[in-house]
Amino acid sequence: MAGTGEGKKEEADYKRLHSFPLIRHTDMPEEMRVETMELCVTACEKFATNNESAAKMIKESMDKKFGSSWHVVIGEGFGFEVTHEVKNLLYMFFGGSLAVCVWKCS
Amino acid sequence: MSVPNNNVAASAGKASNVQKTPGAKPTKAASKKKDEEEGVDAGEGLDERAHGKALIKPADQLELTEAELKEEITRILTANNPHAPQNIVRYSFKERSYKPTLVVDQMAVHFVLEGSLVHQDSDEGRRLRAKEGVPEETTTVDTGVGSDEEEPETLSSPVEDRPDSVASKTDKKEQKLTNQINFSERASQTLNNPMRERSCQTEPPPRSNFSATANQWEIYDAYVEELQKQEKDKEKQKALPSKKDNDKSRIMLTETQSNDFTKVAKATQILERMVNQNTFDSIAQDFKYFEDASDEFRDQEGTLLPLWKFQYDKAKGLSVTALCWNKKYLDLFAVGMGSYDFSKQGHGMLVFYTLKNPSFPEYIYPTNSGVLCLDIHDQRSYLVAVGFYDGCVAVYNLKQKGLDPVYKSTAKSGKHTDPVWQIRWQNDDMDNNHNFYSVSSDGRVVSWTLVKNELVFTDIIRLSLNGVVSEGADGSQQPSIACGTAFDFHKQIDYLFLVGTEEGKIHKCSKTYSSQFLETYDAHSMAVDAVKWNHYHPKVFISCSSDWTVKIWDHTINTPMFTFDLKAAVGDVSWAPYSSTVFGAVTTDGIVHVFDLNINKYQAICQQSVVAKKKTKLTHFEFNPIHPIVVVGDDRGYVTSLKLSPNLRKKPKAKKGQELPKDPEVQVAKMEKLLSLLRDSEQSTV
């Protein structure tokens, strides 16, 4: 992080530019997708420093809204292979450094 | 404290018994309870009551005088028990002497019945409910008994009662639910439904696998890619409005659009026809199959069945001035639009309709001047010759794109100076050039030849009122010009043709003699509207005029063979292509007349009004060359197609089998027969 001024500026620029949610992969219907995405954004912004809390919040909200059992993974770097119910998967990036994977499988 | 009261009442009761006052009643009630105590008295009291007035006095009853009985004895009821001893003494060991007890129990208990009811909120009730209250209660009762024992003997009966009640209480508690009078215990059990096992399983919701890895660099790459995409989109959006700003590019766009449209024009045309075929299906069915069944009962008369109606919005206000079927494509016909009104001349229009698409014209050619006549070439059906109100003639080629004619006469190339009333294609000349004739109000009949890219004209004849104008004395003869309004060429004799004039005369002319009429018929009193040779018989022609008449002629005879008065100006007349004796005419009162001379020589076999509004004038009439339909044009720009009913297209029955192959001869013979009949009658009358 101890970069030059230019580097800092670039970084700031990057953060500013890359703050929007970017859906990487999803098979959800339009309405559900938008809702889930907004929920993820809200959760990640609310618990900016605590991914676990954010994941918990997302999972619980999703369970309420769309029935159990939802699973949420939030992190900056991870790999996964999951089995999900079709039309119930969302994999998105957010804030330039976070990856959020939300899926349902009961 | 009812008990001491009772006691008192009982003592008073004795007196009352003696007195036999009604006040005895309470004593009886009391005595009932004290059977043992005062058994005799009470028993007698009861007996007394039972026996009514038979009074039995007890032996020891006081004998009282009347005065004594009436004496009032005042008694004051006090709380003191008269039976209670007042002189009880107890030995006091302390003081070694008897001491009177000062406090004497004044209470006497006559009857005690303890209720079995227990308040459920009370301690006892709670205890009972817990089924542990029995010993407690007994103790309390015991204490009660203990206290009672101290009481005098007279109260022994209530004491006796108590153990009973206690016993009964305990009994009751044990058999709480049973009916004490008659109770028997029975038990039975219903059959249990047999158990059965069922199970099913739903299909689990479909699942699929998904795997990915999230790294900082992958996330970064994804964002960069997305941003680039967004920028591109922005550029595109910017590019679009900038194009719109530019007029030139806009035109380019529209041009490309129109090109795109022409690419699918063929397809859209087919589609349009399909749609029309669906919407006008019933009419198409009528066209093909409907035969008016009522004709059989009408003997000779026939009817016309309206089929499609053709109309073009942009030609509104123009009247139909010419009709012509295409000889090659029998569903196609041309309509010339213009105006017959001198004061309302303006633009005109040449439109082509097909029966396959009644809703929109197949070809449209707007013209600067009103169209007055047209003709489609017999063999080359794409060539259409048109005569205009301004005197021009033009040839349109349907195969070529564009709205302009391929040939057009100009002032230099001998155009007519007055409206061109009729135009007709001729057979190609010796050099295989197409050529056509036209007739105009300026008195000229002109032959036009299509040579390469120009029209070459030749004056065939100049009409005059009194015979043919001599070439030399052209200037002086100007005023006596006759106005040609109609002409027709003989079907077989190539050079022979007829010209009708505005003055009502019909001239028989030859192409070869430009200076002389072969014959002049003084046909009508007003302008001749149409003149037509018969399709079959070489000598017969028909003419019609605004003077309300239709006349049939033998060109060898100066007088008409038939004259029909139609009671209105006749706009057009036409021979039927299928019979030598059938012709149709339209009049300005909106009626179509169809004649068959073979059936009725004096009257039309069909007269039918075919216009929607009364004022509409019919202007033109044309038989389809093959199909049994006609088209009728009116002065509002509508063209109506009508189907001829079977009676209107009858063929001679008897000869059908043999003679059909030689149909023309039959037709000629038919007409000849009529003519000869007429001639005979004329001769006979003469």
Contacts between the chains, C-beta under 8 A, distances in Angstrom:
chain1	res1	chain2	res2	distance
A	14	B	220	7.9
A	17	B	223	7.3
A	17	B	227	6.2
A	18	B	220	7.6
A	18	B	223	4.2
A	18	B	227	7.8
A	22	B	222	5.8
A	22	B	223	6.1
A	22	B	226	5.5
A	24	B	212	7.3
A	24	B	222	6.2
A	25	B	210	7.0
A	25	B	212	6.9
A	27	B	208	8.0
A	75	B	214	6.7
A	76	B	214	7.4
A	76	B	216	6.2
A	76	B	219	8.0
A	77	B	213	8.0
A	77	B	214	6.0
A	77	B	215	5.0
A	77	B	216	6.2
A	78	B	213	7.1
A	78	B	214	5.5
A	79	B	211	7.6
A	79	B	212	7.3
A	79	B	213	3.7
A	79	B	214	7.3
A	80	B	211	6.2
A	80	B	212	6.7
A	80	B	213	7.5
A	81	B	209	6.4
A	81	B	210	7.4
A	81	B	211	3.5
A	82	B	209	7.0
A	82	B	210	5.8
A	82	B	211	7.1
A	83	B	207	5.3
A	83	B	208	7.3
A	83	B	209	5.3
A	84	B	207	6.3
A	84	B	208	6.6
A	84	B	209	7.6
A	84	B	210	6.0
A	85	B	205	4.7
A	85	B	206	7.0
A	85	B	207	5.4
A	86	B	205	7.4
A	86	B	206	4.8
A	86	B	207	6.5
A	86	B	208	5.2
A	89	B	208	8.0
A	89	B	210	5.5
A	91	B	210	7.1
A	91	B	212	6.0
A	93	B	214	7.6
A	93	B	219	4.7
A	93	B	222	5.7
A	93	B	223	6.8
A	96	B	219	6.9
A	96	B	220	7.5
A	96	B	223	6.4
A	97	B	216	6.2
A	97	B	219	6.2
A	98	B	219	7.6
A	99	B	214	3.2
A	99	B	219	6.1
A	101	B	212	7.6
A	101	B	214	7.6
A	103	B	210	7.1
A	105	B	207	6.8
